[in-house]
Amino acid sequence: MAMNSMLRPPHSACAQCLGHSRDASVLVPFTQFPSARNGVIMLRCARIRERKWRRPMELQSELDLRRAEAGPVYLDQIEAAATELDRAGMTQRGKQRGDVAPDFALAGPDGNLVALSEVLRRGPAVLSFYRGEWCPFCKAELNALLSAQPEMARMGATLLLISPEPPSQELVGDVARLGTRIRLLRDPMLGVALQYGLVYLVPEILQQFYLGLGFDLSRELSTGLGFDLSRELSTGSWLLPLPADFIVGGNGTIELSYIDTDFTRRLDPRILVETLELLRPAP
């Protein structure tokens, strides 16, 4: 199962958040993670702030807005690509709950290396892999994570945001204001994403869509110029990480794993906060 997080009894605060899968709508207890195809959650409740995270907006509302802007043709291509990746078993290849988290060291914007093993000496770590700020769905999730980060820090956790692309100065400034328990890390050749089983080749159907229609993801509009993702990425290829979130306990064990082949769907950050709270030792 792509999403395994907790063995505790259902938590009523978020039970209503977990009612929707891609093909069905059901209300389930907090610890049951519905799936139409690959075991991932469809979420409809989350708190997010818009760019610069100053105005509150539900994450799912933000994602729905992005989907509406993308249009039905693009969404059909995304659905077809996700189906292809599901058939290839991509979510099952990723690290799961109970696995030992591979250690790594990546550089931040200041050039200093950050090692997971060093972070874990201070407490648990939340790892969030995202494609890049050029992806509007990644930007929506980043805003949600930045909004939730103070609560994560209160639980003693450090948030590591990992992408193959260098962050914008705006994002660097926002993260710097949140203190030392959040770090931006660059995985330029996708080595760490590969360790976590997240690297995939963008399916041909999406490659041709980007090249043919020229959908400028950074501006969310059609340019007619063609969007060659292989030129935009530092890897010089059509390789990307699947969007994924992990919680790694202080002992190096993965306590929560969320992986999805559909990059328009993201994890409610409150699930991360609640999982961290359940992992805290009793006073």
C-alpha positions as CSV (number, residue, x, y, z in Angstrom):
1,M,0.0,0.0,0.0
2,A,1.4,3.4,-0.9
3,M,0.2,5.1,2.2
4,N,0.7,3.6,5.7
5,S,1.0,5.9,8.6
6,M,-0.5,4.8,12.0
7,L,-1.7,1.8,13.9
8,R,-3.4,3.9,16.6
9,P,-7.2,4.0,16.9
10,P,-9.1,6.4,14.6
11,H,-8.7,10.1,15.3
12,S,-12.0,11.9,15.0
13,A,-10.4,15.3,14.1
14,C,-9.5,14.2,10.6
15,A,-11.9,11.4,9.8
16,Q,-14.0,13.7,7.6
17,C,-10.9,14.6,5.6
18,L,-10.4,11.2,4.1
19,G,-13.6,10.5,2.3
20,H,-12.7,10.7,-1.4
21,S,-10.8,8.4,-3.7
22,R,-10.3,8.9,-7.5
23,D,-13.2,6.6,-8.5
24,A,-15.4,6.5,-5.4
25,S,-16.6,8.6,-2.4
26,V,-16.8,7.0,1.0
27,L,-16.4,8.1,4.6
28,V,-13.7,6.1,6.4
29,P,-12.0,6.0,9.8
30,F,-8.8,8.0,10.1
31,T,-6.5,4.9,9.9
32,Q,-8.2,3.5,6.8
33,F,-6.6,4.9,3.6
34,P,-8.9,4.4,0.7
35,S,-7.7,3.7,-2.8
36,A,-9.3,3.2,-6.1
37,R,-6.1,2.0,-7.8
38,N,-2.9,2.2,-5.9
39,G,-3.5,2.7,-2.2
40,V,-3.1,6.5,-1.9
41,I,-5.3,9.0,-0.1
42,M,-7.6,11.5,-1.7
43,L,-7.9,14.4,0.6
44,R,-10.4,17.1,0.8
45,C,-9.6,18.9,4.0
46,A,-6.4,20.9,4.7
47,R,-5.3,24.3,5.7
48,I,-3.1,26.2,3.2
49,R,-2.0,29.8,2.6
50,E,-1.7,31.2,-0.8
51,R,1.7,32.3,-2.2
52,K,3.6,33.7,0.7
53,W,1.1,31.8,2.8
54,R,-0.7,34.9,4.1
55,R,-4.4,34.2,3.1
56,P,-5.9,30.9,4.3
57,M,-7.2,28.5,1.7
58,E,-8.0,24.8,1.9
59,L,-5.3,22.8,0.1
60,Q,-7.9,20.8,-1.9
61,S,-9.6,24.1,-3.0
62,E,-6.2,25.3,-4.2
63,L,-5.6,22.1,-6.1
64,D,-9.0,22.1,-7.6
65,L,-8.4,25.7,-8.8
66,R,-5.1,24.6,-10.4
67,R,-6.9,21.7,-12.1
68,A,-9.5,24.0,-13.5
69,E,-6.8,26.3,-14.9
70,A,-5.1,23.3,-16.5
71,G,-8.2,22.3,-18.4
72,P,-9.7,18.9,-19.4
73,V,-7.2,18.1,-22.1
74,Y,-4.2,18.4,-19.8
75,L,-6.0,16.5,-17.0
76,D,-6.8,13.6,-19.4
77,Q,-3.1,13.4,-20.2
78,I,-2.2,13.4,-16.5
79,E,-4.8,10.6,-15.8
80,A,-3.4,8.5,-18.6
81,A,0.2,9.0,-17.4
82,A,-0.8,8.1,-13.9
83,T,-2.5,4.9,-15.1
84,E,0.7,4.0,-17.0
85,L,2.9,4.6,-13.9
86,D,0.4,2.6,-11.7
87,R,0.6,-0.4,-14.1
88,A,4.4,-0.2,-13.7
89,G,4.0,-0.5,-9.9
90,M,5.8,2.8,-9.2
91,T,4.2,3.4,-5.8
92,Q,5.1,0.0,-4.6
93,R,8.8,0.7,-5.5
94,G,9.0,3.6,-3.1
95,K,10.0,3.3,0.6
96,Q,7.2,2.2,2.8
97,R,6.3,2.5,6.5
98,G,8.6,0.3,8.5
99,D,11.5,0.6,6.1
100,V,14.8,2.0,7.2
101,A,15.2,5.5,5.7
102,P,18.3,5.7,3.5
103,D,20.7,8.3,4.9
104,F,21.9,11.1,2.6
105,A,23.6,14.5,2.6
106,L,22.4,17.3,0.3
107,A,23.4,20.9,0.0
108,G,21.1,23.8,0.8
109,P,21.0,27.2,-0.9
110,D,24.0,28.3,1.2
111,G,26.1,25.4,-0.1
112,N,26.3,23.7,3.3
113,L,25.5,20.0,3.4
114,V,22.6,18.7,5.5
115,A,22.7,15.0,6.5
116,L,19.6,13.2,7.4
117,S,21.4,11.3,10.2
118,E,22.4,14.6,11.8
119,V,18.9,16.0,11.6
120,L,17.5,12.8,13.3
121,R,19.7,13.5,16.3
122,R,17.5,16.4,17.1
123,G,14.2,14.6,16.5
124,P,12.0,13.2,13.7
125,A,12.3,14.5,10.1
126,V,9.6,15.2,7.6
127,L,10.8,14.6,4.0
128,S,8.8,16.1,1.2
129,F,10.0,15.5,-2.4
130,Y,8.6,17.9,-5.0
131,R,9.1,18.3,-8.7
132,G,9.9,22.0,-8.7
133,E,8.4,25.5,-8.4
134,W,7.5,25.4,-12.1
135,C,4.8,22.9,-11.1
136,P,1.7,24.8,-9.8
137,F,0.6,21.7,-7.8
138,C,4.0,21.6,-6.1
139,K,3.7,25.3,-5.3
140,A,0.3,24.7,-3.7
141,E,1.7,21.9,-1.5
142,L,4.8,24.0,-0.6
143,N,2.5,26.8,0.7
144,A,0.5,24.2,2.7
145,L,3.7,22.8,4.2
146,L,5.1,26.2,5.1
147,S,1.8,27.0,6.8
148,A,2.0,23.8,8.8
149,Q,5.7,23.9,9.6
150,P,5.4,25.8,12.9
151,E,3.3,23.0,14.2
152,M,5.8,20.4,13.0
153,A,8.6,22.3,14.7
154,R,6.5,22.3,17.9
155,M,6.6,18.5,17.7
156,G,10.4,18.6,17.5
157,A,10.4,17.8,13.8
158,T,12.6,19.2,11.0
159,L,11.0,19.7,7.6
160,L,13.3,18.9,4.6
161,L,12.0,20.1,1.2
162,I,13.8,18.2,-1.6
163,S,13.8,19.0,-5.3
164,P,16.0,18.5,-8.3
165,E,15.7,22.2,-9.0
166,P,17.3,25.2,-7.2
167,P,14.7,27.1,-5.1
168,S,13.6,30.7,-6.0
169,Q,14.9,33.6,-3.8
170,E,11.3,34.1,-2.7
171,L,11.1,30.6,-1.3
172,V,14.6,30.8,0.2
173,G,13.5,34.0,2.0
174,D,10.2,32.4,3.3
175,V,12.0,29.4,4.6
176,A,14.7,31.5,6.3
177,R,12.0,33.3,8.3
178,L,10.8,30.0,9.7
179,G,14.0,29.1,11.5
180,T,16.3,26.2,11.6
181,R,13.8,23.4,11.6
182,I,13.1,23.7,7.9
183,R,15.7,23.2,5.2
184,L,15.6,23.5,1.4
185,L,17.7,20.8,-0.2
186,R,18.6,20.2,-3.8
187,D,18.9,16.7,-5.3
188,P,20.3,17.8,-8.7
189,M,20.8,14.3,-10.2
190,L,17.9,12.7,-8.3
191,G,20.3,10.4,-6.4
192,V,18.3,10.7,-3.1
193,A,15.0,10.4,-4.9
194,L,16.3,7.2,-6.5
195,Q,17.2,5.8,-3.1
196,Y,13.6,6.3,-2.0
197,G,12.3,4.7,-5.1
198,L,10.7,7.8,-6.5
199,V,12.4,8.5,-9.9
200,Y,10.4,7.9,-13.0
201,L,10.5,8.8,-16.7
202,V,7.8,11.2,-17.7
203,P,5.4,9.1,-19.8
204,E,5.5,9.7,-23.6
205,I,1.9,11.0,-23.6
206,L,2.8,13.9,-21.3
207,Q,6.1,14.5,-23.1
208,Q,4.3,15.0,-26.3
209,F,1.6,17.2,-24.7
210,Y,4.2,19.5,-23.2
211,L,6.2,19.7,-26.5
212,G,3.1,20.1,-28.7
213,L,0.9,22.5,-26.8
214,G,3.5,24.4,-25.0
215,F,1.8,24.6,-21.6
216,D,3.9,26.9,-19.6
217,L,3.6,25.4,-16.1
218,S,5.3,28.3,-14.4
219,R,2.7,30.7,-15.6
220,E,-0.2,28.3,-16.0
221,L,-1.1,29.3,-19.5
222,S,-0.6,28.0,-23.1
223,T,2.3,29.8,-24.9
224,G,2.3,27.8,-28.2
225,L,6.1,27.7,-27.9
226,G,6.5,24.2,-26.6
227,F,7.7,23.3,-23.1
228,D,10.7,21.0,-23.2
229,L,11.0,19.8,-19.7
230,S,14.3,18.1,-20.4
231,R,15.8,21.5,-21.0
232,E,14.3,23.0,-17.9
233,L,15.5,20.2,-15.6
234,S,19.1,20.2,-14.3
235,T,19.3,16.5,-15.1
236,G,18.9,17.2,-18.8
237,S,16.3,14.5,-19.1
238,W,12.6,13.8,-18.6
239,L,13.3,12.2,-15.2
240,L,11.3,13.4,-12.2
241,P,10.6,12.4,-8.6
242,L,7.1,11.3,-7.8
243,P,5.6,13.7,-5.2
244,A,6.1,12.0,-1.9
245,D,6.1,12.7,1.8
246,F,7.8,10.6,4.6
247,I,8.1,10.9,8.3
248,V,11.3,9.4,9.6
249,G,11.5,8.7,13.3
250,G,14.6,9.5,15.4
251,N,15.7,5.8,15.1
252,G,15.8,6.1,11.3
253,T,12.6,4.1,10.6
254,I,9.9,5.5,8.2
255,E,6.7,6.1,10.2
256,L,4.6,7.5,7.4
257,S,4.9,7.0,3.6
258,Y,2.8,8.8,1.0
259,I,3.5,8.4,-2.7
260,D,1.2,9.2,-5.6
261,T,1.5,8.8,-9.4
262,D,-1.0,11.7,-9.9
263,F,0.9,14.9,-9.2
264,T,-2.4,16.8,-8.9
265,R,-3.1,15.0,-5.6
266,R,-1.2,15.9,-2.4
267,L,-1.2,14.9,1.3
268,D,-3.0,17.0,3.8
269,P,-0.2,18.5,6.0
270,R,-2.4,18.0,9.1
271,I,-1.9,14.3,8.7
272,L,1.8,14.9,9.1
273,V,1.2,17.0,12.2
274,E,-1.1,14.5,13.7
275,T,1.3,11.6,13.0
276,L,4.1,13.6,14.7
277,E,1.9,14.2,17.7
278,L,1.2,10.5,18.0
279,L,4.9,9.7,17.7
280,R,5.8,12.0,20.6
281,P,6.8,10.1,23.8
282,A,4.3,10.3,26.6
283,P,5.3,12.9,29.2
